[in-house]
Amino acid sequence: MKFIKYFDQIGIEDVDNVGGKNASLGEMYQNLLQSGVKVPYGFAITVDAYNYLLDENNLLEKLHNELDTLDPDNVAQLQERAKKCRGYILEAKIPDDLRLEILQAYKALQERYGTSITLAVRSSATAEDSPEASFAGQNETYLNIANEEELLNAYKSCIASNFTDRSIHYKYDNNFEYLKVYLSVTVMKMVRSDLAASGVMFSIDTESGFEDVVLINGAYGLGENVVQGSVDPDNFYVHKPTLEKGYKAVLKRSLGSKKIKMIHTSENVDVPEEDRKKYCISDEDIVQLAEYAINIEKHYSKKAGYRKPMDIEWAKDGEDGELYIVQARPETVESRQDKLTYESYKLKEQGELLVSGSAVGRKIASGKVRKINDISELSTFKAGEVLVAETTTPDWEPVMKIAAAIVTNRGGRTCHAAIISRELGIPAVVGCDNATEVLHDADSVTVDCAEGEIGHVYEGALEFEVLRSDLSEIKETKTKIMMNLGNPDLAFSLSSLPVDGIGLARMEFIINQSIKAHPMALIHPEKLDEEAKKAVTQITHGEDAKEFFVRNLSEGVATIAASVYPKPCVVRMSDFKTNEYADLLGGKFFEPVDANPMIGFRGAARYSHPAYEEGFALECAAMKRVRDEMGFTNVILMIPFCRRVAEGEKVIATMEKYGLKRGENGLEIYVMCEIPNNVMSIDGFSKSFDGFSIGSNDLTQLTLGVDRDSEIVAFDYDERDEGVLKMIELAVEGSKRNNRHSGICGQAPSDYPEMAEYLVKLGIDSISLNPDSVIKTRQNVAELEAKLGI
C-alpha cells in the first residue's frame, strides 16, 4: 500500500513518515511483545497521505495566508485564524485512492479481531514525542469508532487538529515551523478501558527526577480524563531496583477521588461512592505495569545509547482483563534537568493556608489571582498572574506560559496540563477541589510546591529564597554524611543530595500523617467510644485495621529507604511521648497521664510492656514487610530511649518474637545513645546492638538536667556544654572499643559547625543532618579532613 503502514512494518526510525506515536507503537509491537508488553495492533496513515490530502485540495496556499503573518500571542487572532485552517481541512475531500486504502486496512483489522471491533483514531505528529518537546495533548484522539464513515471523518478531524489554537502556539513556543510539522494518523484496536481503568505512567518521578521508581496514575474508564486533568487519579509508585530483584511490591500509593469516568460514548458518568474508595487497579496490575515500564525504558535506552526515561499511556481491557500500552514517548522535563546543580526553594515567612492539592514542580511563585472559566476569557489574562481554573487543558497553553503559577480544582500530577506546566517551569497545584470558590480575582497569593507532594496556596505575596549548589564541587569524605528525614513525601526530592544514606528516619511523622490512629485503637476498637470507632472506619476505608497500619507504615518507611537505596537507612522505632500518643485518634483510651512525658513511658520501655506490646508487634510486622517482602534490606532498625542493658536485651528478644531476628537477612539493630547510662554501660549495650546513634537532644537534656520542652529553663540547654561533649567523646570511644558503628543524629551538628568539627576530630563514623545543612557541612568536613590528613 502507498499510504498505509501496519505496526509490524514500522519502527522508531520511521518518525518522518508516520509521526512519533505510530513509530513508537510499531517499535514496541515489533520488539517488546516477546518480553510480555502488550500493544494493540493497528496501522498508520502516513505523512505522505497528509501531504497528498493537502495537495489534492490545494490547501497549502490558504494555510500559508493564515499562518505566515500570524501573531500567536494575539489570542483573538490566533483563535480566528486557527478556526479557518481547521475549516479548510474539514471541508476537504479525501482522494479516492487514499480513501480505498484506509478502508482496506480497516477490513484487515476486522478480519483479525472480528467485525464488532471498535477503533481508536489518534494523531501522530512528526515532531511529537521528541526529546525537545512532548506535544502532549496538542492533537486530537477519537475513540469508539465503529464504521467506515466514522473512521474517515475521524481521520480528517485528526488532520485538522494540527491547526488547533494550542497546537499552533505550541509549535511557535518550541520553534517549529507551522507547516513543517506533518501529521500521520494512528488507527488501532480500541482497548475497552471504559469497562475497567486506564492512565499514564512514567519511568521516572516527574516532580523530583528520581530515576529509580515508576510512577503510575490511573482512574476508571477511558484515559482521556486522566490525561486532560478532568479527574483526580489514584497514584502508585514501584521501586525499580527491588522489583528487578524479584520483590513484587507497591512502594507507595495514594487514593484519588475518581469522581467521574468516561464511557465508550465519550461521555462522563459519576463513579459510585463505593468504587471511589477503592483503588482502580490491583497490586498485581500495578507491578505488571511497572515491569512494562522497565522493559520499555530499557529498550529505548539501549537504542539511544543512554538512559531514556519514558512517558507511557496504559489501558486495562474490561473484556479480556489484559493490560495494554497505547503510547510511549520520551519524558521531556526531568530527564533534561542539570543533575549537577541542586536547587531548593524555601518560604521565609508563614501565611494563611487557603487551598491545597497535588504539587507540580518544586518551585514557589507569587502573583495576583485571575480566574478563567472557559477559553473565551483567555484574552483577559495578564502576564505574571496566577491562573485559577476548574481545570487547565492544553488549549490554554498560550496563557499558561505567561502565568506565575497555576491552580486548578481538578487533575492529577501527570495530566497533559501538568506536563506542559513542567516544560514551562511553572509551579502548579492541581486537584484542589475548591480553588475557584476560595480564591478571588486580584487577591495576592503564594503558590508553594516546595514542601513535597502536597502543594499549598497561601494568602499574600510571601517572601521566599532560592538556594543553588554546585554538586560537582562536592567531595567524598571519610566521615559519612547522612540525612535526617521523617516525611516520605520529601524523600524523592531530596534524593539528589550528596548523602551516604539516611541516619535517622522517624516513624512518628508517618504514623501522624498517614495512619492518624493509635496502634492499640486499631487493634482494640471495642475499647473506643462510638465517635472514635466511626473515625477509625473512615480513615481505613473498610480495610482491615491492622493491615491498614502495617501497609501505611511499611510503604512510608520503604519510600524513605528507596530514596537512598542501596545505601543504609536507619529507621527508629516509634518514639512518641505519652502525651503525643494520646493525641492520636483513640489514643486517650490507652495512654496514662505522664507527669513528665520526656522521661516517662517512652521508647524501649513500651515495646514489651503489656500496655503497648501489641502495638509494637504491628511496628515489627511493618518493618519485616519492608525488608523481607519489599526488598529494602538497606533498612537498619534503631531502638530509642533504652535505659538499661537488660531492657535492651528484652527488646531484642521481643523483636525476634515478632520476626525481626538480629543478623537474619543481614538485619542490624542500633540503639540510640541518648541517656547517660547508654554511655556509662556502652560495653554491655554493645553485646545486644550493632551500633550507636548519639541523640544529642536527649543526651544534652539528661546530662544537664534540663527539660528541653520547658521554656523556663531553655537558656540552660546547650549541646556544646563541656559535660555533654565529654559524654559524646566517651560514646565514640566506647563504640570503637567494641567495634560498633558510631553516629550522631541530633540537632547539634546541623546548628553548630564547630560541633561537626569536634565530631570529625573524634573519629565518629557518621554525622546525620537536617537536609538544609547537608551540603555546607559536607564541604566543611571535606576541608577539615584534608587539613587533618584524614
DRENVO-687737 format. One record per residue (C-alpha): y, x, z. Coordinates in steps of 0.001 Angstrom, whole numbers, plus 500000, padded with zeros to 6 digits. Layout:
% residues N
((Y,X,Z))
...
This chain:
% residues 790
((500000,500000,500000))
((503537,501124,499246))
((505399,499626,502224))
((502683,499267,504896))
((501063,501875,507148))
((498377,500941,509686))
((498333,502583,513126))
((495330,504723,512235))
((497316,506124,509282))
((500397,507336,511160))
((501305,509801,513904))
((504316,511233,515674))
((505231,513336,512647))
((505927,510136,510672))
((509078,509129,512586))
((511282,509389,509495))
((509190,506783,507684))
((508045,504441,510470))
((510520,504993,513339))
((509895,506170,516874))
((507953,503191,518198))
((505497,502983,515318))
((504993,506742,515199))
((504133,506792,518898))
((501819,503777,518692))
((499961,505399,515811))
((499830,508727,517637))
((498281,507105,520707))
((495924,504898,518708))
((494545,507900,516858))
((494390,510382,519744))
((494098,508596,523081))
((491578,505809,522568))
((488768,508242,523380))
((490366,509047,526752))
((490403,505347,527629))
((494027,504470,526792))
((494017,501060,525102))
((496568,500331,522350))
((496603,497032,520386))
((496038,497551,516661))
((498741,496819,514124))
((500806,498161,511262))
((504268,499467,510396))
((506515,498005,507724))
((508126,501280,506694))
((511666,502608,506268))
((511031,502528,502520))
((510768,498738,502858))
((514063,498656,504799))
((515910,500606,502102))
((514234,498544,499379))
((515400,495310,501015))
((518996,496579,501235))
((518972,497937,497658))
((517447,494833,496074))
((520086,492657,497753))
((522997,495064,497046))
((523908,495213,500737))
((524912,498867,501255))
((528437,498438,499887))
((529002,495335,502038))
((527781,497139,505145))
((529974,500162,504414))
((533006,497908,504040))
((532436,496519,507544))
((531475,499724,509326))
((533437,502587,507744))
((536761,501501,509284))
((535314,500013,512473))
((536822,500860,515869))
((533767,500427,518134))
((535924,500334,521268))
((537766,497275,519957))
((535317,494721,521384))
((536617,491780,519388))
((536492,493702,516104))
((533029,495037,516921))
((531701,491535,517589))
((533196,490121,514384))
((532007,492859,512024))
((528551,493201,513584))
((528031,489462,513121))
((528933,489761,509420))
((526485,492662,508967))
((523665,490663,510528))
((524531,487694,508384))
((524121,489755,505202))
((520600,490749,506268))
((519512,487282,507359))
((520697,485759,504060))
((518882,488421,502005))
((515698,487697,500045))
((512567,489719,500780))
((511403,491133,497407))
((508133,489569,496215))
((506067,492776,496229))
((507189,493617,499781))
((506521,490064,500892))
((502995,490211,499421))
((502153,493491,501210))
((503341,492148,504583))
((501168,489053,504241))
((498142,491087,503093))
((498432,493292,506178))
((498734,490176,508340))
((495485,488863,506849))
((493794,492184,507679))
((494745,491702,511345))
((493398,488139,511226))
((490105,489457,509882))
((489975,491983,512721))
((490954,489692,515602))
((490430,486135,514309))
((492778,483649,512682))
((494139,482492,516044))
((495741,485902,516622))
((499411,485900,517626))
((501693,488826,516881))
((504393,490898,518468))
((507014,491925,515893))
((509212,494786,517095))
((511958,497023,515756))
((511295,500749,515325))
((514359,502867,514525))
((514184,506393,513091))
((516470,507760,515828))
((514686,505772,518533))
((512761,507401,521372))
((514183,510822,520603))
((514816,513294,523438))
((518559,512814,522890))
((518683,509011,523160))
((516160,506328,524018))
((517749,503462,522025))
((516279,501363,524852))
((516810,497671,524165))
((519115,498242,521220))
((516989,496350,518685))
((515089,493081,518868))
((511493,492069,519562))
((509880,488751,518593))
((506749,487543,520345))
((504041,484937,519815))
((504435,484962,516036))
((501706,482668,514750))
((502099,482138,510967))
((503355,483713,507731))
((506786,482105,507739))
((507473,483152,511343))
((506366,486706,510512))
((508715,487024,507526))
((511635,485572,509483))
((510931,487883,512407))
((510864,490854,510013))
((514347,490075,508698))
((515650,489416,512214))
((514414,492827,513338))
((516201,494472,510397))
((519368,492551,511262))
((519192,493786,514854))
((520080,497276,513578))
((523592,495839,513495))
((523943,494151,516878))
((527122,494991,518801))
((525167,497088,521268))
((523198,498965,518600))
((526308,499876,516623))
((528158,501055,519729))
((525141,502974,520981))
((524960,504872,517672))
((528667,505651,517988))
((528261,506928,521567))
((525344,509165,520582))
((526933,510482,517355))
((524560,508798,514898))
((525905,507572,511567))
((525613,503769,511491))
((523855,503570,508131))
((521687,506659,508624))
((519614,505158,511417))
((516928,503341,509440))
((514639,500617,510674))
((510914,500190,510408))
((509193,497173,511950))
((506082,497066,514152))
((503577,494251,513698))
((500790,494309,516284))
((498337,492084,518086))
((500187,490399,520911))
((498826,491126,524372))
((498628,487855,526311))
((500518,489146,529302))
((502090,485704,529597))
((498801,484855,531328))
((498890,487964,533574))
((501532,490660,534058))
((503441,493417,532288))
((506072,496034,532887))
((507339,499567,532455))
((506173,502887,533871))
((507441,506454,533866))
((505510,509688,534339))
((508437,510927,536464))
((510547,509382,539216))
((513541,508030,537351))
((516017,508483,540206))
((515195,511968,541504))
((513423,513630,538583))
((510416,514318,540842))
((507655,515042,538329))
((504542,514627,540486))
((504494,510823,540509))
((504009,507920,538130))
((506451,505068,538753))
((505179,501616,537741))
((507233,498410,537632))
((505588,495070,536990))
((506101,491312,537073))
((504251,488202,535980))
((504418,487107,532340))
((505799,488803,529246))
((507560,492120,529682))
((510982,491120,528399))
((512153,490068,531873))
((511373,493492,533337))
((512997,495497,530542))
((516023,493191,530344))
((516541,493176,534097))
((516109,489418,534473))
((513614,489747,537310))
((513195,491861,540439))
((509789,493506,539803))
((507110,494981,542042))
((507320,498789,542303))
((504428,501209,542697))
((504084,504992,542862))
((500949,507057,542269))
((500782,510787,543053))
((499528,512704,540025))
((498067,515872,541629))
((495894,513979,544138))
((494866,511358,541550))
((493647,514152,539294))
((491561,515417,542227))
((489834,512048,542376))
((491850,510250,545072))
((492432,506823,543553))
((495161,505551,545861))
((498577,503946,545564))
((501158,506271,547108))
((503728,503595,547966))
((504759,500115,546889))
((507467,497510,547318))
((507236,493786,546677))
((509706,492316,544180))
((510869,488709,544306))
((509480,487927,540798))
((511159,484506,540819))
((510586,483776,537132))
((508118,484675,534410))
((508315,484451,530632))
((505566,482449,528963))
((504276,482603,525381))
((507068,480376,524065))
((509566,482994,525308))
((510804,480533,527923))
((511194,481373,531587))
((509465,479275,534227))
((509544,479518,538010))
((506834,481533,539751))
((505159,479619,542624))
((506233,480825,546070))
((502660,481817,546919))
((502458,484167,543899))
((505843,485752,544628))
((504469,487032,547933))
((501586,488787,546153))
((501662,491941,544057))
((501352,491130,540357))
((498507,493628,539750))
((495694,495099,541834))
((495393,498627,543201))
((492683,499255,540585))
((495139,498246,537842))
((497834,500495,539308))
((495528,503515,539368))
((494329,502826,535816))
((497905,502609,534551))
((498714,505898,536289))
((495731,507515,534569))
((497037,506179,531244))
((500457,507686,532007))
((498981,511084,532885))
((496906,511167,529685))
((499898,510118,527568))
((502178,512715,529169))
((499563,515463,528765))
((499059,514623,525089))
((502756,514624,524231))
((503402,517719,526377))
((500644,519646,524602))
((502052,518555,521260))
((505592,519582,522243))
((504621,522828,523990))
((506470,521904,527202))
((506232,519248,529908))
((507380,515968,528435))
((507828,513059,530877))
((507279,509667,529244))
((508727,506141,529430))
((505897,503673,528775))
((505606,499893,528388))
((502349,498262,529505))
((500850,494789,529454))
((497804,493173,531021))
((495994,490646,528845))
((495167,487469,530770))
((492371,486630,528348))
((490286,489817,528363))
((491661,491296,531624))
((492376,494661,529982))
((495472,496852,530354))
((497237,497925,527139))
((500012,500348,526271))
((502523,498767,523887))
((505087,501570,523698))
((505620,505177,524803))
((508715,507312,524343))
((510223,510429,525936))
((512111,509908,529189))
((515685,510834,528300))
((517625,511319,531535))
((515968,513109,534463))
((513818,515327,532240))
((517001,516816,530774))
((518805,517487,534060))
((519700,521005,535119))
((516928,521910,537577))
((518784,524966,538874))
((521761,523069,540286))
((521305,520880,543354))
((523914,518145,543636))
((524302,515752,546518))
((526817,513025,547316))
((527734,512080,550872))
((530065,509445,552335))
((532617,510895,554749))
((533562,507580,556347))
((531966,504233,557139))
((532851,500854,555662))
((531690,497284,555975))
((528445,496697,554078))
((528850,493891,551532))
((525605,493844,549498))
((522514,495996,548942))
((519940,496347,546167))
((517904,498938,544279))
((519766,502197,543658))
((520067,503576,540131))
((521178,507200,540137))
((522128,509305,543169))
((525921,509188,542980))
((528794,507446,544745))
((531747,505808,542991))
((534677,503587,543909))
((536721,501083,541928))
((538020,497554,541719))
((535582,494721,541121))
((535549,492979,537747))
((533074,490118,537451))
((531790,489359,533945))
((529909,486098,533427))
((528979,486447,529749))
((529535,488586,526681))
((532699,486700,525681))
((534527,488191,528695))
((533768,491854,527929))
((537183,492408,526357))
((538829,491811,529765))
((537087,494791,531340))
((539202,497886,532094))
((538086,501498,532403))
((537295,502568,535969))
((536436,499108,537244))
((533153,498212,538944))
((531194,495882,536670))
((529670,492993,538651))
((527379,490509,536895))
((524276,488376,537162))
((522526,490985,535036))
((523680,493653,532604))
((521885,493548,529270))
((522158,496276,526630))
((524683,494057,524788))
((527173,495119,527432))
((526859,498843,526737))
((530404,499158,525267))
((531919,498400,528694))
((529161,499987,530766))
((530236,503421,529512))
((533770,502978,530927))
((532689,501427,534246))
((532927,503368,537501))
((529740,501669,538683))
((527591,498601,538044))
((526352,495935,540468))
((524028,493081,539484))
((522253,490162,541110))
((519034,490714,539169))
((516998,493550,537685))
((514820,496467,538702))
((515321,500219,538540))
((513501,500514,535200))
((515195,497731,533240))
((516968,498675,529999))
((520405,498345,531584))
((519354,500764,534347))
((518093,503233,531744))
((521441,503115,529926))
((523288,503493,533248))
((521341,506687,533918))
((522058,508001,530439))
((525752,507399,531062))
((525624,508937,534548))
((526932,505761,536185))
((525643,504685,539619))
((524306,501138,539692))
((522970,498819,542382))
((520707,496200,540812))
((518811,493215,542195))
((521379,492432,544929))
((520707,488680,544604))
((524176,487550,545737))
((526616,490198,544459))
((528561,487752,542275))
((529108,485492,545291))
((530110,488161,547808))
((532213,490461,545609))
((535554,489236,544259))
((537754,490365,541369))
((540264,493118,542196))
((538594,493964,545535))
((538197,497713,546094))
((534605,498686,546775))
((532473,501816,547061))
((529051,501879,545403))
((526696,504276,547202))
((523395,505261,545571))
((523004,508496,547552))
((521065,507104,550522))
((517641,506745,548905))
((516010,503889,547035))
((518361,501280,548506))
((521872,501209,547082))
((524801,499860,549099))
((528185,498372,548210))
((530824,498900,550896))
((534256,497358,551310))
((537145,499591,550337))
((537523,502902,548495))
((535723,505198,550931))
((536111,508964,550922))
((533056,510936,549832))
((532164,514520,548979))
((530056,516134,546280))
((528103,519265,547187))
((526712,521553,544478))
((524463,524570,544986))
((523078,527075,542508))
((519342,527181,543257))
((518853,530214,541018))
((520592,532311,543680))
((518261,531205,546491))
((515936,533996,547638))
((512499,533844,549226))
((512346,534529,552962))
((509548,535733,555209))
((510650,533177,557806))
((509532,529837,556400))
((512451,527445,555906))
((511242,523875,556288))
((512879,520457,556460))
((513014,517600,558964))
((512537,514195,557342))
((511741,510687,558554))
((512850,508398,555743))
((510311,508245,552866))
((512970,506742,550595))
((514794,510087,550614))
((511710,512231,550064))
((511733,512472,546267))
((515489,513033,546032))
((515132,515968,548448))
((512045,517403,546734))
((514072,519895,544690))
((515469,521593,547820))
((514108,525151,548259))
((511877,524490,551278))
((508465,525768,552338))
((507327,522350,553484))
((508192,519623,555970))
((508425,520946,559521))
((508892,517536,561138))
((508045,514171,559598))
((508827,511430,562082))
((506713,508278,562173))
((509379,506324,564045))
((511566,505601,561018))
((508610,504216,559040))
((507462,502006,561915))
((511016,500786,562486))
((511910,500085,558869))
((508651,499248,557077))
((506482,497769,559825))
((509096,496459,562273))
((506451,495235,564730))
((504967,496837,567841))
((501396,498004,567055))
((499994,496098,570032))
((501734,492923,568832))
((499782,493196,565586))
((496509,493785,567452))
((497033,491082,570094))
((499065,488220,568582))
((497635,485926,571269))
((499957,487606,573785))
((503091,486689,571792))
((505218,483594,572047))
((505387,481218,569070))
((508614,482701,567720))
((507191,486235,567672))
((503899,485034,566121))
((505839,483381,563309))
((507905,486540,562724))
((504738,488678,562522))
((503237,486288,559961))
((506412,486528,557867))
((506510,490325,557741))
((502799,490734,556966))
((502870,488182,554101))
((499435,486965,555110))
((497867,490458,555061))
((495573,491371,557953))
((497985,492652,560595))
((496058,495856,561375))
((495639,496672,557676))
((499359,495973,557205))
((500200,498604,559841))
((497745,501196,558514))
((498796,500730,554879))
((502536,500883,555532))
((502351,503871,557850))
((499941,505786,555620))
((501994,505162,552473))
((505224,506167,554211))
((503753,509417,555535))
((501976,510143,552241))
((505256,509762,550353))
((506871,512430,552529))
((503805,514679,552164))
((503813,514168,548387))
((507374,515458,548086))
((506276,518971,549124))
((502575,518920,548166))
((500617,521206,548450))
((502994,522858,550946))
((502440,521860,554594))
((503825,518654,556034))
((503840,518461,559829))
((503658,514823,560917))
((504468,513980,564520))
((502537,511077,566018))
((504791,508300,567308))
((507358,509335,569892))
((509279,506177,570718))
((510507,505807,574278))
((509564,502605,576118))
((512983,501028,575505))
((512660,501795,571776))
((509126,500385,571634))
((510384,497268,573413))
((512965,496741,570668))
((510202,496414,568043))
((509024,492923,567170))
((506792,491734,570025))
((507433,494937,571964))
((508797,493259,575090))
((505367,491709,575715))
((503700,495128,576006))
((506239,497626,577356))
((507023,498378,581003))
((510604,498816,582184))
((511172,502556,582493))
((513939,503735,584822))
((514370,506872,582697))
((512667,506462,579284))
((513442,510069,578335))
((510873,511359,580822))
((508834,508202,581208))
((505889,506631,579383))
((506187,508526,576096))
((504300,510853,573783))
((500829,512128,574674))
((500671,510127,577895))
((500421,506916,575903))
((497691,507847,573454))
((494641,507437,575672))
((496261,505047,578150))
((494794,501507,578219))
((498260,500083,577579))
((498531,501795,574173))
((495249,503402,573101))
((494531,500588,570596))
((497929,501205,569026))
((497233,504931,568823))
((493908,504119,567156))
((495894,502443,564332))
((498080,505534,564000))
((494922,507649,563747))
((493431,505294,561150))
((496607,505641,559078))
((496570,509457,559269))
((492856,509568,558442))
((493618,507455,555351))
((496466,509816,554368))
((494201,512861,554494))
((490734,511569,553570))
((491425,508668,551183))
((494799,509608,549696))
((494094,513338,549495))
((497050,514763,551417))
((495207,517496,553251))
((498527,519328,553496))
((499320,516993,556417))
((499240,518725,559799))
((499381,516400,562810))
((501538,517089,565841))
((501445,515718,569390))
((504784,515157,571150))
((505659,515397,574843))
((502316,516710,576076))
((502916,517517,579753))
((499718,519290,580862))
((496836,521235,579315))
((494349,518597,580491))
((496424,515890,578824))
((496300,517864,575571))
((492511,518126,575787))
((492295,514381,576362))
((494455,513645,573305))
((492327,515912,571106))
((489209,514038,572287))
((490847,510673,571643))
((491846,511707,568123))
((488278,512830,567424))
((487049,509479,568748))
((489161,507774,566041))
((488081,510021,563166))
((490572,512900,563365))
((488469,515896,564354))
((490323,519173,564579))
((489043,521564,561904))
((487285,518864,559888))
((488527,518730,556280))
((490917,521522,557275))
((492733,519390,559873))
((495177,521363,562024))
((496823,519842,565082))
((500066,521230,566525))
((501773,520350,569774))
((505481,520056,570460))
((506706,522830,572723))
((509463,520895,574462))
((508545,520832,578147))
((508887,523992,580272))
((505199,523678,581161))
((504326,523990,577445))
((505903,527445,577628))
((504509,528433,581011))
((500977,527274,580125))
((501037,528267,576461))
((497782,530214,576736))
((495996,527082,577928))
((497572,524830,575294))
((496548,527350,572621))
((492885,526542,573232))
((493399,522948,572037))
((496127,523317,569415))
((496652,525322,566203))
((500385,525758,566519))
((503577,525054,568431))
((506778,523480,567220))
((509663,524036,569588))
((511612,520838,570166))
((514905,522355,571228))
((516425,518951,572033))
((513980,518077,574824))
((513407,521684,575862))
((517142,522003,576491))
((517205,518703,578355))
((514371,519620,580684))
((515348,523260,581180))
((518913,522339,582135))
((518044,519037,583821))
((520439,517157,581536))
((519598,513663,580259))
((520626,514002,576610))
((521179,510235,576415))
((523792,510410,579172))
((527383,510740,578025))
((528491,511605,581544))
((526712,514978,581631))
((526702,515670,577889))
((529120,518596,578441))
((526292,520495,580127))
((523910,520113,577185))
((523812,523345,575155))
((520784,524739,573302))
((522412,528184,573351))
((522244,528462,577135))
((520656,531711,578306))
((517836,529906,580095))
((516961,527845,577015))
((516975,530931,574805))
((514610,532652,577241))
((512248,529669,577072))
((512253,529872,573269))
((511601,533612,573390))
((508598,533091,575681))
((507269,530325,573423))
((507408,532533,570320))
((505827,535458,572158))
((503077,533210,573551))
((502301,531795,570114))
((501957,535301,568683))
((499818,536410,571596))
((497398,533570,570913))
((497553,533920,567124))
((499099,530455,566775))
((501834,529187,564454))
((505328,529117,565945))
((508112,526953,564590))
((511196,525068,565683))
((512190,521576,564607))
((515012,520684,566977))
((518668,520188,566119))
((519897,523623,567219))
((519256,525712,564044))
((520907,523000,561927))
((524045,523015,564067))
((524383,526680,565024))
((523896,529543,562508))
((523685,532007,565397))
((520614,530136,566691))
((518866,530609,563357))
((519718,534318,563508))
((518290,534554,567030))
((515033,532912,565902))
((514608,535258,562926))
((515036,538265,565208))
((512345,536826,567498))
((509978,536683,564522))
((509418,532921,564582))
((507156,531727,561741))
((509240,528733,560584))
((512558,527018,561087))
((512774,523326,560213))
((516222,521953,559486))
((518077,518835,558525))
((518323,518603,554710))
((522055,519348,554582))
((521520,522676,556384))
((518607,523985,554296))
((520396,525863,551514))
((523036,527552,553643))
((520518,528542,556318))
((518080,529921,553745))
((520851,532085,552290))
((521827,533321,555767))
((518214,534075,556712))
((517612,535970,553456))
((520676,538151,554129))
((519660,538723,557742))
((516075,539653,556837))
((517361,542121,554255))
((519694,543622,556837))
((516898,543890,559431))
((514411,545199,556858))
((512023,542280,557490))
